[in-house]
């Protein structure tokens, strides 16, 4: 009986330490700011003359001439 009570006490203390560690850092931790990289355009993308926001991709395997 003493052996079981000892291990139950150890498990309870471990769970209490895990919960205390979680709650102590939950509200004060801030996520690091991630810089958003600028979008890179592939060398195979060319602008379409109709609208500057449109793009066309060259397809070397296209069957249309």
Phi, psi and omega in degrees: 000320179295322181298317180292319179295322179299311183290327175294324177292317178298316180294319180296319178293322179295317178294323178294321179293320178295315180295319179295320178294322179294312184286335180286332181252002185290319186266338185268345183280133176248144177286140178292142180287129178259125177289136178273120181289150177289141179295137179257136180262135179292156179289344181270002180259128179237153182284145176267144186286342183291313184216135181297338180277346179276151177225155176233144181249131176285133180241103182291344181259012181290144180265353179272142182258000000 
